[in-house]
């Protein structure tokens, strides 16, 4: 029987309700899935047939350690989903620059490099933005995300590495799409809306999530973004909004996104992809 590690972290070792759906899904395919913390003590990773990143939600706070762990897995030759190569590339939101060069539409973005500081008022006036969203380039689950305004009474400085984008009102009015891909193929989608007076769509900030079907144009745009990746991911979540009639990419999540596996048999499809996939065909190296 194959044994699958569903990776969490030591401070929250149990799987989420969503990810626990994978345990019976793997069982139905004759495999055993268990939760294992990436930073757990004395874990023999060679005992697992597949290692699947799920709720390793502290990676952005301990990035150096996390990347060293990925390197260790590569060194001992274990199979990781998604690949360590894709995970490293996706860990810093500067990957959006590459996808933009390849044709993805992203919001106008001002990048603040490490060691640099920018005054909010000056930055917004320069770009003609009344309000904007700022966040670190390495973050997860809205960590460090904040909305800033041109007329904030107190002088505010943003330190890099960070990114600043104009606030797009469609997020609050029409919501943000999350399209889930399993084995490189579209699986299902949800529409996320923030709570009244909020701009963050995550559930911990009161956001709501509804199963929905994207329009053909949105699905086509998301498929193009998946095709831009250096290799086919075992799982991916493409997040974006509709702005001026076009799909605008906010993020592509390849590390530990919530995948809404309770929708339409998605947990079974996910388990099948993990157990029956071969090594992804490599394309260009990320960053090229």
Buried (B, 14 or more C-beta within 10 A) or exposed (E): EBBBBBBBBEEBEEBBEBBBBBBEBBEEBEBEBEBBBBBBEEBEBEEBBBBBBBBBBBBBEBBEEBBEBBEEBBEEEBBBBBBBBBBBBBBBBBBBBBBBEBEBBBBEBBBBEEEEEBEBBEBBEEBEBEBBBBBBBBBBBBEBBBEBBBEEEEEBEBEBBBBBBBBBEBBBEBBBBBBBBBBBEBBBBBBBBBBEEBBBBBEEBBBEBEEBEBEEEBBEBBBBBBEBBBBBBBBBBBBBBBBEEEBBBBBBBBBBBBBBBEBEEBBBBBBBBBBEBEEBEEEEEBEE
